[in-house]
Structure formats: structure tokens, C-alpha cells
Amino acid sequence: METTLLVLTLVFGFYMTWNIGANDVANAMGTSVGSKALTLKKAVILAAILEFAGAFLVGSDVSETIQSGILDLSAFAFNPNILAIGMISALLGTGIWLQLASYFGWPVSTTHSIIGALFGFGLVIAGPATIHWAKIYYIVMSWILSPLIGATISYLVFIVIQRKILFSATPLRATRRLAPIFIFFSFFVFGLGLFAGGLKRLHLNFTFTQALGLSIFLGILTALFSGLFFKNKIKSSTEDEVDKQQIDYQLLRGLNKSIKHLRRAKTIAIGELQVDVNSMLKKLSLAAHNAKKQMSLQVTSHQHNQVEKTFGYLQILSACFVAFAHGANDVANAIGPMAAILAIIKHKTVAAAAQTPLWLLALGGAGIVVGLMTWGWRVIETIGKKITDLTPTRGFAAEISAAATILLASKLGLPISTTHTLIGAVLGVGLARGIGALNLGVLKDIAAAWIITIPAGAVFTIATYFILKPIFI
């Protein structure tokens, strides 16, 4: 029986990681492929390397939460095989739901699915006392806060890009000046997520002060190198030329501000002065209308194209960070239950939190890559093309914001949803361009899929458990 349990664990675990690749990793790479900053082939290669690195270096905290943070494992000490079958059922039940979601192109949450599966199993089989309700509360709060934080950061980042670069009269010069600052911010966040709390697998321990210093040093070093790189990469004879399209942007913004102030003045002006203000308001409104009409007839400028091309490099960098952050957080969704089952098979007892063997990480990495290669294109299309129109500048803002949120949660041991965080970040970018930039129909479908994810994971898991229980217990 032990051999059969081991085989089922490996098969269902691989199936689960395959679905993580088909759905969750596609989320991480969808914005880059959607904006054409990366080809699917390059996305797969980068994801394979960085997902493994994130899981290997930072993923242990979340793996422990999935193993023992949801359920009180001591409740199963009288018969460890019940817990083993429950964990196997969670892997299969979650995998089935994720495959259905991937088929329809829904970017659902692997984290929600596996936690819903474990929650449903524990509640039905062992009762409410088995659930760590305080931990569930913190996890649910993180699910609510993570997309809001991701959306807020991405909104602010993209507003800065818009006002300081895209709406600049000399966008290439602005890009060359500000790109190293974005690089500093990116590597600082990455370094803090990597070093804070230490690297357990490498037996390196850092205090927060040391981690902060290392992160600042890493950010400054990469910013200096990137400054030299972008100085040569985007140097152009047109760099110092005033961009007509950008001047029109500035003109329209100035007119809109003037109209706003005149409307306020109109409410307090009296007599002949009110007539004069009203006349000026009509003229400015007509000028703003004509400026907007002229802008809509223009094609994207040469400088603007070069800016987007330059941000393609930054988006590749941010995609790498998202993949690393995803590996640190979401790979544990499959590896955590597998490690718990293997510990039960080996020790014949329930362990509080089992050490994750390296070969199990390799198996998880392989499953993720295969899933991304075979079915990932469905969710990539939804994330990259259907929610809002993405360009490298927009994709960079979304990805770096999502990576920062996910890495922070990983260091806190919170299994947040990469899917929710990234889509929240994409929404933030869309909102920075106005509500009309969002595809509300697609968002409604995604929201509906999110709502049923937890009960779907629980139902599939419980059904699988009652099928397997008579065979093994």
C-alpha cells in the first residue's frame, strides 16, 4: 500500500504542478507575452529557472503554512493514513478544478483552490475543531488586501510613467533619466524579499538591517549599470527634439486645468464678470475639444515607440521578478501536501512540518514548465490581451507592483493569490487610463470564477477522498 500511496502522490502532485504551470505561471508571464516583450518560448525558459529559484530559496515559509497552518494535524494522529489520503485527494481535486478553469481561460487562484480543498476536507472529515481559524482569518484578509495593494502600487507607478515620460515633451530624455530609478526600485524590492529573514536553504541568516543594506547596495549597483546601458541603447538624433504629440498632451492637460479653475470662478463671479468668465470657459472648452480631436488623429510618434521598446527590457526584468515571487509563494501549493504525505509514508506518523526534499522541488519545477508549455497559452491570452490593452510601460507597472506584493507576503509566510494580485495590478494600470480601458465583461467572468474556486476545490477534494478511502483505509 505504501508504494501505491507514493506513486499516487507523485502522479497527482505532478498533475497539480502541471495545472499550476497552465494557470498560475501563465498569469505571471501573461502581461509580458501580451505586450510582446517576451515570446512564449523565452517566457517558458525564464519561468523554469526563476520559479525553481523562488521555491528553492524563499518558498519554505509558505510550504510550512500549507502543510500545517490550515489544519491541526494532531487531530489525525490516531490514523495518519486518513491525512495522507486527504492530502492526495486535495492534490487531485485541486488539479481537476484548475484544469477546468484553464480550459476556459479563467485565471483562478491555485492558492484559493488548495486551501479550499484542505479546509473542506478538514471540516467534513474531522470537524470545525481541526481548522486553524486564526490562520484562515489572516489568509483571507491577505487575499482581500493583496489585489488592492497591487492595484494601488501599479496605479501610482503608471501615473508616474505617464506624467514624467509618456506626457513629456522629450520622452526619450525622460526615459534615460528615470529608467535607472525604476531599476533601483525593482532590485531593492527584489533584494528585500530575498534577503529579509535570510536564505534558509543556503544557511545564510541576515538581520533586517543587513537585508536593507544589501538591498540598497544591489539597487544602486544595478541602477548604475543600467544607466550606462540605457545611455547607449536609447541615444538617438531625435532624443532632444520636442515631440509634437507630447506637446499636445501637455497643452490638453493645461487647458483642462484652466477649465477646472474657471468653473470654480464662475460659481462665485457676479454680474458682468460672470459673463466674461463664462465666455472664456466656452472658448477654452472648444480649444480643449479641438486639441483632443487632433491628438486622436495622430499616429504614435517615433519617440513614443522607442520608449515602449526601452520599457520592453524593464518588463522582461519585472516578469523575472514575478516568476521568482510566484515560485516563492505558489509552488508550495503542490509541494506542501506532497511533503506531508511523504513524511507520513516514511515515519508512519503525522509530522508538524516536514522538510521538503530537493528532488521534490525539481519534480514541481518540471510539472510547472510542462503545464506552461502545453496549456498556458489560454490564460496568457486572457491576462495579456482581454482585460486591458497592454504595452511594455503598462506591463512593467503591473508586474513590478505584483512582484513587490507577492514577495512581501512570501516572507510573512502568507499564501496569497498570485492571480488576484497580478490581476489587481493590471486593473490598477487600466484604471490609470480610465474605466473605459477595462473589459468589464471579462472581469465579471473572472470574478465569478474566483467566487466558486474555494467551494469547487473543497467539493472535488471531498468527492475524491470518499472514492479513495475504501481502497486504502
C-alpha positions in Angstrom: 0.0 0.0 0.0 2.8 2.4 0.8 4.2 2.0 -2.7 0.8 2.7 -4.2 0.4 5.8 -2.0 3.8 7.0 -3.1 3.0 6.6 -6.8 -0.3 8.4 -6.4 1.4 11.2 -4.5 3.9 11.7 -7.3 1.4 11.4 -10.1 -1.2 13.6 -8.6 1.4 16.0 -7.4 2.9 16.3 -10.9 -0.7 16.8 -12.2 -1.2 19.6 -9.7 2.1 21.3 -10.7 1.2 20.9 -14.4 -2.0 22.9 -13.6 -0.1 25.5 -11.7 2.0 26.0 -14.8 -1.1 26.1 -17.1 -2.9 28.6 -14.9 -0.7 30.4 -12.4 2.6 30.7 -14.2 0.7 31.8 -17.2 -0.6 34.7 -15.0 3.0 35.6 -14.2 4.1 35.7 -17.8 0.8 36.8 -19.4 1.5 40.5 -19.3 4.9 40.2 -20.9 3.7 37.9 -23.7 0.6 40.0 -24.2 2.7 43.2 -24.7 5.2 41.2 -26.9 8.1 42.0 -24.6 8.7 38.2 -24.5 8.0 35.3 -26.8 6.2 32.3 -25.3 9.5 30.2 -25.7 11.5 32.8 -23.8 8.8 33.1 -21.2 8.9 29.3 -20.6 12.7 29.3 -20.2 12.7 32.2 -17.8 9.8 30.8 -15.8 11.5 27.4 -15.5 14.7 29.0 -14.0 13.1 31.6 -11.8 10.2 29.5 -10.5 12.6 26.9 -9.2 14.9 29.6 -7.7 12.0 31.2 -5.9 10.7 28.0 -4.5 14.2 26.8 -3.5 15.4 30.0 -1.9 12.3 31.6 -0.4 9.4 29.1 -0.6 9.9 27.2 2.7 7.8 29.6 4.8 4.7 29.2 2.6 5.2 25.4 2.2 5.1 25.1 6.0 1.9 27.1 6.1 0.2 24.8 3.5 1.4 21.7 5.3 0.4 22.5 8.9 -1.0 26.0 9.1 -4.5 25.2 7.8 -5.3 22.0 9.7 -4.5 20.8 13.2 -2.5 17.8 12.1 -2.6 16.3 15.6 -6.3 15.5 15.1 -5.2 12.8 12.6 -2.5 11.3 14.8 -4.7 8.2 15.6 -4.7 7.3 11.9 -2.1 9.1 9.7 -3.4 7.4 6.6 -6.6 9.5 6.7 -4.5 12.6 6.5 -2.4 11.1 3.7 -5.5 10.2 1.6 -6.9 13.7 2.3 -3.7 15.4 1.1 -3.7 13.2 -2.0 -7.4 14.0 -2.6 -6.6 17.7 -2.3 -3.9 17.4 -4.9 -6.2 15.7 -7.4 -9.3 17.7 -6.6 -7.5 21.0 -6.9 -5.8 19.8 -10.2 -9.2 18.9 -11.7 -10.7 22.3 -10.9 -7.6 24.2 -12.2 -7.7 22.2 -15.5 -11.4 23.1 -16.0 -10.6 26.8 -15.3 -7.5 26.7 -17.6 -9.7 25.2 -20.4 -12.0 28.2 -20.3 -9.1 30.6 -19.9 -10.1 31.7 -16.4 -7.1 32.9 -14.3 -8.2 31.4 -11.0 -6.1 31.1 -7.8 -4.2 27.9 -7.1 -3.8 29.1 -3.6 -7.5 29.5 -3.1 -8.1 26.1 -4.6 -5.7 24.2 -2.4 -6.7 26.0 0.8 -10.4 25.4 -0.1 -9.5 21.8 -0.6 -7.8 21.3 2.7 -10.4 23.4 4.5 -13.2 21.3 3.1 -11.5 18.0 3.8 -10.7 19.0 7.4 -14.2 20.4 8.1 -16.1 17.4 6.7 -13.8 14.6 7.9 -12.6 15.9 11.4 -14.9 18.8 12.2 -14.5 22.5 12.8 -12.0 22.0 15.7 -9.5 20.8 13.1 -9.3 24.2 11.4 -6.8 26.8 12.5 -9.4 29.6 12.3 -7.0 32.4 13.2 -4.7 31.4 10.4 -7.6 31.2 8.0 -8.6 34.7 9.0 -5.2 36.2 8.2 -5.0 34.3 4.9 -8.5 35.5 3.8 -7.6 39.1 4.8 -4.4 38.8 2.7 -6.5 37.7 -0.3 -8.6 40.8 0.1 -5.6 43.2 0.7 -3.2 41.8 -1.9 -5.1 42.8 -5.1 -5.9 46.2 -3.5 -2.2 46.7 -2.7 -1.1 45.5 -6.1 -3.7 47.8 -7.8 -2.7 50.8 -5.7 1.1 50.4 -6.4 0.6 49.7 -10.1 -1.7 52.7 -10.4 0.9 55.0 -8.8 3.8 53.6 -10.8 1.9 54.0 -14.1 0.8 57.5 -13.2 4.5 58.4 -12.7 5.4 56.8 -16.1 2.5 58.7 -17.8 3.3 62.1 -16.4 7.0 62.0 -16.3 7.7 60.1 -19.5 4.7 59.5 -21.8 3.4 63.0 -21.5 6.9 64.6 -21.5 7.9 66.9 -24.4 11.1 64.9 -24.6 10.1 61.3 -23.7 13.4 59.7 -24.7 15.4 62.0 -22.5 13.0 61.4 -19.6 13.2 57.6 -20.1 17.0 57.7 -20.0 16.8 59.7 -16.8 14.1 57.7 -15.0 14.8 54.1 -16.1 17.7 53.7 -13.7 15.4 54.8 -10.9 12.8 52.2 -11.8 15.7 49.6 -11.9 16.8 50.7 -8.4 13.2 50.3 -7.1 12.9 46.9 -8.8 16.1 45.4 -7.4 15.6 47.0 -4.0 12.3 45.2 -3.7 13.7 42.0 -5.0 16.6 42.2 -2.6 14.5 42.9 0.4 12.2 39.9 -0.5 15.3 37.7 -1.0 17.5 38.7 2.0 15.0 39.7 4.7 14.9 36.8 7.2 17.8 35.0 5.5 18.2 32.3 2.8 17.4 29.1 4.8 18.4 26.7 2.0 21.9 28.3 1.8 22.2 28.6 5.6 22.6 32.4 5.4 20.9 34.5 8.1 20.6 38.3 7.8 19.1 40.8 10.2 16.6 43.2 8.8 19.3 46.0 8.9 21.7 43.8 6.9 19.0 42.9 4.4 18.1 46.5 4.0 21.7 47.5 3.4 22.3 44.6 0.9 19.1 45.6 -0.9 20.1 49.2 -1.2 23.5 48.2 -2.4 22.0 45.9 -5.0 19.6 48.6 -6.2 22.4 51.2 -6.5 24.7 48.8 -8.3 22.1 47.8 -10.9 20.9 51.3 -11.3 24.5 52.5 -12.2 24.9 49.7 -14.7 21.5 50.3 -16.2 22.3 54.0 -16.6 25.2 53.2 -18.8 23.2 50.6 -20.7 20.2 52.9 -21.4 22.5 55.8 -22.3 23.9 53.9 -25.2 20.7 52.0 -26.0 18.3 54.9 -26.4 20.7 57.5 -27.7 19.2 59.0 -30.8 19.4 62.0 -33.0 15.7 62.6 -32.2 16.2 62.4 -28.4 16.3 66.2 -27.8 13.7 67.0 -30.4 10.4 68.3 -29.0 7.8 65.6 -29.7 4.7 67.3 -31.2 2.4 64.6 -29.8 3.8 65.1 -26.3 3.3 68.9 -26.6 -0.3 68.3 -27.5 -0.6 66.2 -24.3 0.8 69.0 -22.3 -1.5 71.5 -24.0 -4.6 69.4 -23.3 -3.7 68.9 -19.7 -3.1 72.7 -19.3 -6.5 73.5 -20.9 -8.3 71.0 -18.7 -6.8 72.5 -15.6 -7.7 76.0 -16.7 -11.3 74.9 -17.4 -11.5 73.3 -13.9 -10.4 76.6 -12.3 -12.7 78.7 -14.4 -15.7 76.6 -13.4 -14.9 77.3 -9.8 -14.6 81.0 -10.6 -17.9 81.0 -12.4 -19.7 79.9 -9.2 -18.5 83.0 -7.2 -18.4 85.6 -10.0 -21.4 88.1 -10.3 -22.7 90.5 -12.9 -20.5 91.3 -15.9 -17.6 89.4 -14.5 -19.6 86.2 -14.6 -20.4 86.8 -18.3 -16.7 87.3 -19.1 -15.8 84.1 -17.2 -18.5 82.2 -19.0 -17.2 83.4 -22.4 -13.7 82.4 -21.6 -14.9 79.0 -20.4 -16.7 78.4 -23.7 -13.6 79.3 -25.7 -11.3 77.1 -23.6 -13.8 74.1 -23.8 -13.8 74.5 -27.6 -9.9 74.6 -27.6 -9.7 71.5 -25.5 -12.1 69.7 -27.7 -10.1 70.6 -30.8 -6.8 69.6 -29.1 -8.3 66.2 -28.1 -9.6 65.7 -31.7 -6.2 66.5 -33.1 -4.5 64.0 -30.8 -6.8 61.2 -31.8 -5.9 61.7 -35.4 -2.2 61.4 -34.7 -0.2 58.2 -35.0 2.1 57.1 -32.3 5.3 59.0 -32.5 8.8 57.6 -33.3 10.0 58.7 -29.8 7.0 57.0 -28.2 7.8 53.8 -30.0 11.3 53.9 -28.7 10.1 54.5 -25.2 7.9 51.4 -25.3 10.8 49.4 -26.8 13.1 50.5 -24.0 10.5 49.5 -21.4 10.4 46.1 -23.0 13.7 45.5 -21.3 12.3 46.6 -17.9 9.2 44.4 -18.4 11.4 41.4 -19.0 13.1 42.2 -15.7 9.8 42.6 -13.9 8.5 39.3 -15.5 11.5 37.6 -14.0 10.7 39.0 -10.6 7.0 37.9 -10.8 8.2 34.4 -11.8 10.6 34.3 -8.8 7.9 35.7 -6.5 5.4 33.1 -7.8 7.9 30.3 -7.2 8.4 31.6 -3.6 4.7 31.6 -2.9 2.6 29.3 -5.1 4.8 26.3 -5.8 4.3 25.4 -2.2 0.6 24.8 -3.0 1.6 21.4 -4.6 4.9 20.7 -2.8 3.4 21.3 0.8 0.9 18.5 0.6 3.3 16.2 -1.2 6.0 16.7 1.5 3.4 16.0 4.2 2.3 12.7 2.5 5.9 11.6 2.1 6.7 12.2 5.7 3.6 10.1 6.8 4.7 7.3 4.5 8.3 7.4 5.8 7.7 7.9 9.6 4.2 6.3 9.9 3.2 9.3 11.9 1.9 12.9 11.5 4.7 15.4 11.4 4.1 19.1 12.3 6.0 20.3 9.2 8.2 18.1 7.0 11.4 19.2 5.3 10.9 19.5 1.5 13.5 17.3 -0.3 15.3 18.8 -3.3 14.1 16.2 -5.8 10.5 17.2 -4.9 11.3 20.8 -5.8 12.7 19.5 -9.1 9.5 17.5 -9.8 7.4 20.5 -9.1 9.5 22.7 -11.4 9.2 20.1 -14.2 5.5 19.9 -13.9 5.1 23.7 -14.0 7.2 24.1 -17.1 5.2 21.3 -18.9 1.9 23.0 -17.9 3.0 26.4 -19.2 4.2 24.9 -22.5 1.1 22.9 -23.2 -1.9 24.8 -21.8 -0.6 28.1 -20.6 -1.5 30.0 -23.7 -5.2 30.0 -22.8 -4.7 32.0 -19.6 -1.9 34.1 -21.1 -4.3 35.3 -23.7 -6.8 36.4 -21.0 -4.3 38.2 -18.9 -2.3 39.7 -21.7 -5.0 40.7 -24.1 -8.5 40.6 -22.8 -8.6 42.6 -19.6 -7.0 45.8 -20.9 -4.7 46.7 -23.8 -1.1 46.2 -22.5 2.1 47.8 -23.7 5.6 47.4 -22.1 5.1 50.5 -20.0 1.8 49.2 -18.7 3.0 45.7 -18.3 6.1 46.8 -16.3 3.9 48.8 -13.9 1.6 45.9 -13.3 4.4 43.2 -12.9 6.7 45.1 -10.6 3.8 46.0 -8.4 2.6 42.4 -8.2 6.1 41.1 -7.5 6.6 43.5 -4.6 3.3 42.5 -3.0 3.9 38.8 -3.5 7.5 38.8 -2.2 6.4 40.7 0.9 3.7 38.1 1.6 6.1 35.2 1.0 8.5 36.5 3.7 5.5 36.7 6.1 4.5 33.1 5.3 1.1 34.2 3.8 -0.1 32.1 0.9 -1.7 34.9 -1.1 -3.1 34.6 -4.6 -0.6 35.5 -7.3 -3.6 35.6 -9.7 -5.6 38.1 -7.6 -2.5 40.2 -7.0 -1.5 40.4 -10.6 -5.0 41.0 -12.0 -5.4 43.7 -9.3 -2.2 45.3 -10.6 -3.4 45.0 -14.2 -6.7 46.7 -13.1 -4.7 49.5 -11.5 -2.9 50.2 -14.7 -6.3 50.1 -16.6 -7.9 52.5 -14.1 -5.0 54.9 -14.5 -6.1 55.2 -18.2 -9.8 55.4 -17.3 -12.6 52.9 -16.6 -13.2 52.7 -20.3 -9.9 51.0 -20.8 -11.1 47.9 -18.9 -13.0 45.0 -20.4 -15.7 44.7 -17.8 -17.3 41.6 -19.4 -14.1 39.6 -19.0 -13.7 40.9 -15.4 -17.2 39.6 -14.5 -16.3 36.1 -15.7 -13.0 36.2 -13.7 -14.8 37.4 -10.6 -17.4 34.6 -10.9 -14.6 32.0 -11.3 -12.9 33.4 -8.2 -16.1 33.1 -6.1 -16.6 29.4 -6.9 -12.9 28.5 -6.6 -12.9 27.7 -2.9 -16.1 25.6 -2.8 -15.0 23.9 -6.1 -11.7 22.9 -4.6 -13.5 21.6 -1.5 -16.1 19.6 -3.4 -13.7 17.9 -5.8 -11.4 17.0 -2.8 -14.2 15.6 -0.7 -15.5 13.5 -3.6 -12.1 12.2 -4.3 -11.5 11.3 -0.7 -14.6 9.2 -0.4 -13.6 7.4 -3.6 -10.1 6.6 -2.3 -10.9 5.9 1.3 -12.4 2.4 0.8 -9.3 1.4 -1.2 -6.7 2.4 1.4 -8.3 2.6 4.8 
